[in-house]
Amino acid sequence: MTTTLPVKIKENGSVELLDLFNALSLEQISRVPGLLRADPIFKDKRKDTLLLKEINELIYNKRLDEQFLTIRNSSIEFKMMLSDIIEKLIRYEKR
């Protein structure tokens, strides 16, 4: 399967890694760590570990963004219910 991504290509033919990850869906980007573990890019294990750490952080941030958009686009009734649940959880934690 081929996917076309709207990513700007620099004059030297390179692509900004962050732009590439922003263009990928959460499902697509979530496959990257497993692929990198199976076939590392660098010969230096430390560099591969750092890259995986950064990619996992991007995945985490993308998940947060999607959750934020879901909440932002939800109804006022849902937001009020969610607020009530959070309030109850805070009270429960204080016990």
C-alpha positions in Angstrom: 0.0 0.0 0.0 1.3 3.4 -0.9 0.5 6.6 1.0 1.1 10.1 -0.3 2.0 12.6 2.4 1.8 16.4 2.2 5.4 17.1 3.3 7.6 19.9 2.1 10.8 18.7 0.5 13.8 20.9 1.0 16.0 22.1 -1.9 18.6 19.5 -1.1 15.9 16.8 -1.4 15.7 16.1 2.4 12.6 16.1 4.5 12.2 17.4 8.0 11.5 14.4 10.2 9.0 16.3 12.4 7.0 17.4 9.3 6.9 13.7 8.2 5.7 12.5 11.6 3.1 15.3 11.7 1.7 14.1 8.4 1.4 10.5 9.6 -1.7 9.2 11.3 -1.4 7.9 14.9 -1.8 4.4 13.6 1.0 4.8 11.1 3.4 6.5 13.5 2.7 3.9 16.2 4.3 1.2 13.9 7.6 3.1 13.7 9.2 2.0 17.0 8.6 -1.7 16.3 10.1 -1.3 12.8 13.1 0.6 14.2 13.7 -2.1 16.9 13.6 -4.8 14.2 15.8 -2.8 11.8 17.9 -0.1 13.5 19.0 2.9 11.5 22.3 3.6 13.3 25.1 1.2 14.2 25.4 3.1 17.5 22.8 1.6 19.9 22.7 4.8 21.9 21.6 6.8 18.9 18.9 4.3 18.1 17.7 4.4 21.7 17.6 8.3 21.6 15.7 8.2 18.4 13.1 5.7 19.8 12.7 7.9 22.9 12.0 11.0 20.7 9.6 9.0 18.5 7.7 7.7 21.5 7.4 11.3 22.8 5.9 12.3 19.4 3.4 9.5 19.6 2.4 10.5 23.1 2.0 14.1 22.1 0.0 13.1 19.0 -2.3 11.0 21.2 -2.8 14.0 23.6 -3.6 16.2 20.6 -6.2 13.8 19.3 -7.8 13.6 22.8 -7.8 17.3 23.1 -9.6 17.7 19.7 -12.1 15.1 20.6 -13.0 16.9 23.8 -13.0 20.3 22.1 -15.4 19.1 19.4 -17.7 17.4 21.9 -21.1 18.7 23.1 -21.4 21.0 26.1 -23.3 18.2 27.9 -20.4 15.8 27.5 -17.9 18.4 28.7 -20.0 19.0 31.8 -20.2 15.2 32.5 -16.5 14.9 32.0 -15.9 17.8 34.4 -18.1 16.1 37.0 -16.2 12.9 36.7 -12.8 14.7 37.0 -14.1 16.5 40.1 -15.2 13.2 41.7 -11.9 11.6 40.9 -10.1 14.5 42.6 -12.2 14.2 45.7 -11.6 10.4 45.7 -7.9 10.9 45.5 -7.9 13.3 48.5 -9.4 10.6 50.7 
